[in-house]
Amino acid sequence: MTLKPSIRLSHAGFHVFDVDRMVDFFTTVYGLRVTDRGVGGETGEIVFLCADPRDHHQLVLYEGRTSREGVHYNHMSFEVNDLDRLRQIHRALQDYPGVTNVLTMNHGVSWAVYCHDPEGNRTEAFVDTPWYVNQPYYADNLDLSLSDGEIAEITRRMLETEPTAEPVERWRARFAEELGLGPAQWPSA
Ligand SMILES: [Fe+2]
């Protein structure tokens, strides 16, 4: 019997006015650590935060919030258990009425499918790759019609020239140590 679900809610992303103050809030109050930060997209800096070495990020803060009305939600993300499940979701999105902006993305650390749901909210499903690379990282080379092996090989070759790329287990071990966790406290699934 496996206890690993086929899909799990993974992380949340929000737009913020003052990224440094919000990073301070989540690191000071909740003990999250900054796993990566950098400039990506149109709005400014993106900061990835986490407190679990099994994940690269649990919270993503996006600089560039423009309105105080409501919570500035960026996206919600589901982790799925393999590329076949991601392909199934990708196909279902093509057919679902009102869904727009369906796109695939290779983040190096993950293979992802994004969409805007029928009410326009950005939603992601992804599967982890066996690698870490400095985030944010975007490549538009994820072709889900290829085999799992071909997708992995394209990604491996893409990361060969990235100085920060390494096996994700190495990154996890280092992050676990930084958090004061031993390997027994974060058994990989
Ligand atoms: Fe995401």
Boltz pocket constraint, residues with backbone or C-beta under 6 A from the ligand:
constraints:
  - pocket:
      binder: B
      contacts: [[A, 11], [A, 75], [A, 77], [A, 124]]
      max_distance: 6.0
